[in-house]
């Protein structure tokens, strides 16, 4: 039940407990208890709402920042990653393989605001060696959700 429950909740965190119980073939109280246990164990870390900001009047810019750092003795990348993820504009930090060590995603009101964060805060951290900034221009799919609808020609076909 646990794996199936996690898969369902990951796709739709707003699903009703009653509906979950029916899908899983168990009692509603069992679903509630299992969800509580998954939260207590830190397996379920949070519930989020995905918003297509392009469809609102709110200006929001997202960027992916690749960061090359010097790992700290005995702590690796954990200390610098923690310093970075504590900034409120940072939405995620990942340890990655390849030419860079960390991938940082952040949001701001403008390109200038994000650039300022990179130059004034991120690049000035002691163990940061270099950064590469990539602005997100358009989201096609995010967290498994398709963000754009494929264009369909709705004009009536005219044949001679």
C-alpha positions as a printed Julia matrix, in Angstrom:
160×3 Matrix{Float64}:
   0.0    0.0     0.0
   2.81   2.42    0.9
   4.4    2.7    -2.55
   1.06   3.03   -4.32
  -0.11   5.63   -1.78
   3.07   7.68   -2.29
   2.71   7.54   -6.08
  -0.9    8.76   -5.93
  -0.23  11.56   -3.42
   2.82  12.72   -5.38
   0.62  13.26   -8.45
  -2.31  14.78   -6.56
  -1.75  15.92   -2.98
  -5.32  17.22   -2.74
  -6.93  13.83   -3.25
  -9.63  13.08   -0.68
  -8.89  10.42    1.97
 -12.12   8.65    1.08
 -11.08   8.42   -2.58
  -7.62   7.19   -1.61
  -9.17   4.47    0.54
 -11.35   3.3    -2.36
  -8.42   3.25   -4.8
  -6.21   1.34   -2.36
  -8.99  -0.96   -1.16
  -8.47  -0.15    2.53
 -10.27   1.75    5.27
 -10.07   5.55    5.38
  -8.51   5.45    8.87
  -5.71   3.21    7.53
  -4.92   5.79    4.84
  -4.91   8.61    7.39
  -2.62   6.64    9.72
  -0.25   5.71    6.91
  -0.03   9.33    5.71
   0.69  10.47    9.28
   3.41   7.82    9.58
   4.97   8.84    6.25
   5.01  12.47    7.39
   6.49  11.56   10.8
   9.24   9.49    9.11
  10.12  12.42    6.85
   9.22  10.47    3.71
   6.47  12.95    2.86
   8.31  16.25    3.26
   5.58  18.7     2.24
   2.65  19.45   -0.01
   2.92  22.0    -2.8
   0.73  23.77   -5.28
   2.04  24.25   -8.81
   1.2   27.64  -10.3
   1.69  28.77  -13.89
   2.88  32.3   -13.08
   2.84  33.25  -16.77
  -0.95  33.2   -16.62
  -1.05  35.76  -13.81
  -0.18  39.45  -13.67
   2.57  38.76  -11.13
   6.09  39.22  -12.45
   8.27  36.27  -11.51
  11.57  35.13  -12.96
  13.15  31.73  -12.31
  16.73  30.71  -12.83
  18.95  27.66  -12.54
  22.39  28.47  -11.15
  25.21  25.98  -11.5
  27.7   26.44   -8.67
  31.24  25.08   -8.41
  32.48  24.99   -4.82
  35.38  23.79   -2.72
  34.03  21.05   -0.45
  34.87  21.49    3.23
  36.96  18.91    5.02
  34.82  16.41    6.92
  31.55  18.02    5.75
  31.76  17.81    1.98
  29.15  20.0     0.32
  26.61  20.02    3.16
  27.72  23.23    4.89
  27.81  25.38    1.75
  24.54  23.84    0.51
  22.9   24.76    3.82
  24.18  28.34    3.63
  22.71  28.64    0.14
  19.31  27.05    0.82
  18.69  29.35    3.79
  18.23  32.33    1.44
  14.47  32.87    0.98
  14.72  33.38   -2.79
  16.31  29.92   -3.2
  13.66  27.31   -3.98
  15.92  24.25   -4.23
  19.53  23.1    -4.01
  20.81  19.82   -5.47
  24.22  18.13   -5.35
  24.89  17.14   -8.95
  27.48  15.31  -11.02
  29.39  16.88  -13.88
  31.31  20.13  -14.24
  29.52  21.86  -11.36
  28.77  20.67   -7.84
  25.44  22.27   -6.94
  22.36  23.23   -8.9
  20.44  26.07   -7.27
  16.99  27.18   -8.39
  15.71  30.55   -7.34
  12.94  33.0    -8.02
  12.9   36.77   -8.16
  10.88  39.65   -9.53
  13.29  40.45  -12.35
  16.42  39.35  -14.19
  18.26  42.14  -12.41
  17.17  40.86   -8.99
  18.41  37.35   -9.74
  21.67  38.66  -11.21
  22.14  40.75   -8.07
  21.62  37.69   -5.88
  24.25  35.76   -7.81
  26.85  38.55   -7.73
  26.16  40.01   -4.28
  25.35  36.9    -2.26
  26.14  33.62   -3.99
  29.45  34.51   -5.62
  30.75  36.13   -2.42
  30.4   32.97   -0.32
  33.81  31.74    0.75
  33.87  28.3    -0.9
  32.12  29.29   -4.15
  34.59  29.09   -7.04
  32.31  29.93   -9.98
  28.7   30.1   -11.11
  26.74  29.82  -14.36
  23.26  31.33  -14.52
  20.49  30.01  -16.77
  17.22  31.93  -16.82
  14.07  29.88  -17.38
  12.31  31.44  -20.34
   9.38  29.04  -20.6
   8.26  25.93  -18.75
   6.94  23.11  -20.9
   6.71  20.5   -18.17
   7.32  20.91  -14.44
   7.17  18.19  -11.78
   5.45  15.86  -14.23
   2.8   18.42  -15.2
   2.6   19.68  -18.78
   2.46  23.47  -18.53
   1.6   24.36  -22.12
  -1.18  23.04  -24.24
  -0.35  21.99  -27.76
  -1.79  24.41  -30.32
  -4.79  22.95  -32.09
  -6.09  24.6   -35.24
  -9.79  25.16  -34.57
 -10.56  26.77  -37.93
 -13.15  25.09  -40.09
 -11.69  23.26  -43.07
 -12.83  24.62  -46.41
 -12.68  22.28  -49.37
 -13.57  23.2   -52.95
